[in-house]
Amino acid sequence: MEPVMALAIGIMYATAIFMMLRRSIVKLVIGLLLLSNAANLLIFTTAGMTRGAPPLIPEGMVQPMGDVADPLPQAVVLTAIVIAFGVLAFAVVLIRRAYEVVKADDMDKMKDTDT
């Protein structure tokens, strides 16, 4: 399963970089979104793809019995998802305002308004 995930993550990173190099600001934001999702999948994949029980320790035991899921990568990815949603919401508002001022989606035309 890990080689398939590695291929999917690589394709997502390549697509994200390609989208971020486009001139459209909407495609830039889509690329950033893909980049954050690829990073989240990378964290999950490097943490291990084994399915296990919840990380609960029975009473009186020092360590859990059997295979357990690691909660740290799940917590990190959940935090990253929340941050990515906040950045996406800010970028959408910024794009809307920039489009109202410039009347264009092209980054080169937005550069012309600086002077």
Phi and psi in degrees as a GROMACS rama.xvg file:
@    title "Ramachandran Plot"
@    xaxis  label "Phi"
@    yaxis  label "Psi"
@TYPE xy
-64.0793  -39.1671  GLU-2
-63.8259  -35.8226  PRO-3
-66.285  -42.0472  VAL-4
-66.3005  -38.6404  MET-5
-62.8919  -40.8839  ALA-6
-64.8863  -43.8227  LEU-7
-63.5288  -40.8016  ALA-8
-65.9682  -41.5609  ILE-9
-62.1436  -41.4249  GLY-10
-65.8284  -39.9003  ILE-11
-65.4354  -41.2115  MET-12
-63.4169  -44.0115  TYR-13
-63.2663  -42.68  ALA-14
-65.5612  -39.7469  THR-15
-63.6003  -44.2883  ALA-16
-66.0105  -40.5532  ILE-17
-60.812  -43.4547  PHE-18
-67.7216  -35.175  MET-19
-71.8224  -20.9513  MET-20
-86.7486  -2.85097  LEU-21
-75.3977  165.205  ARG-22
-85.4301  -16.3394  ARG-23
-79.492  135.16  SER-24
-72.463  -28.2866  ILE-25
-67.3493  -41.1986  VAL-26
-66.1499  -31.5032  LYS-27
-62.2648  -44.991  LEU-28
-67.6757  -38.5855  VAL-29
-63.21  -39.1119  ILE-30
-63.212  -41.1859  GLY-31
-63.1489  -38.706  LEU-32
-65.1724  -43.9111  LEU-33
-63.678  -38.4842  LEU-34
-62.945  -42.273  LEU-35
-68.3899  -37.1283  SER-36
-68.002  -37.4199  ASN-37
-64.9947  -39.3159  ALA-38
-64.9886  -38.7896  ALA-39
-63.7184  -43.5198  ASN-40
-65.091  -35.006  LEU-41
-63.8823  -41.431  LEU-42
-62.8627  -44.5176  ILE-43
-62.2123  -42.5138  PHE-44
-69.2256  -41.4936  THR-45
-70.6952  -23.8712  THR-46
-74.5025  -17.206  ALA-47
113.781  137.419  GLY-48
-103.358  20.5478  MET-49
-80.2711  138.164  THR-50
-86.4483  137.368  ARG-51
-149.079  178.695  GLY-52
-77.6907  166.961  ALA-53
-61.8646  151.924  PRO-54
-78.8709  64.5607  PRO-55
-106.204  137.15  LEU-56
-102.215  122.437  ILE-57
-62.0507  153.487  PRO-58
-63.5723  132.487  GLU-59
90.6497  -7.30969  GLY-60
-98.587  157.86  MET-61
-94.6827  -32.7914  VAL-62
-137.094  159.547  GLN-63
-69.0632  153.56  PRO-64
-94.9577  131.134  MET-65
80.6139  -166.819  GLY-66
-76.0799  136.055  ASP-67
-131.842  156.009  VAL-68
-81.8812  142.027  ALA-69
-82.5507  118.724  ASP-70
-79.1961  -17.8241  PRO-71
-64.9688  -48.1752  LEU-72
-62.475  -33.4797  PRO-73
-65.6424  -40.3043  GLN-74
-68.8502  -39.5202  ALA-75
-64.6183  -43.8217  VAL-76
-67.8302  -38.4157  VAL-77
-61.9504  -41.6417  LEU-78
-64.0555  -41.5391  THR-79
-65.1214  -34.8959  ALA-80
-65.0769  -42.6699  ILE-81
-65.1452  -42.8848  VAL-82
-65.1212  -41.9399  ILE-83
-63.4666  -36.0284  ALA-84
-66.3693  -39.8183  PHE-85
-64.1031  -42.0245  GLY-86
-65.4245  -39.9274  VAL-87
-63.8155  -43.3186  LEU-88
-62.8322  -42.6515  ALA-89
-63.5465  -42.1464  PHE-90
-66.1108  -37.661  ALA-91
-64.124  -42.8295  VAL-92
-65.4073  -40.9139  VAL-93
-64.0518  -41.7429  LEU-94
-64.0321  -42.69  ILE-95
-61.2791  -44.0502  ARG-96
-68.1007  -40.2893  ARG-97
-65.3886  -37.1453  ALA-98
-68.633  -35.2167  TYR-99
-64.977  -35.9981  GLU-100
-79.3275  -48.9206  VAL-101
-89.5523  -27.2054  VAL-102
63.8027  32.2853  LYS-103
-153.329  155.107  ALA-104
-102.243  -9.04026  ASP-105
-78.2815  131.779  ASP-106
-67.517  -31.6361  MET-107
-66.5901  -36.9907  ASP-108
-72.0303  -29.1562  LYS-109
-70.966  -29.4819  MET-110
-68.4964  -32.3325  LYS-111
-68.2163  -21.6163  ASP-112
-81.2871  -6.05731  THR-113
-69.8217  -29.9634  ASP-114
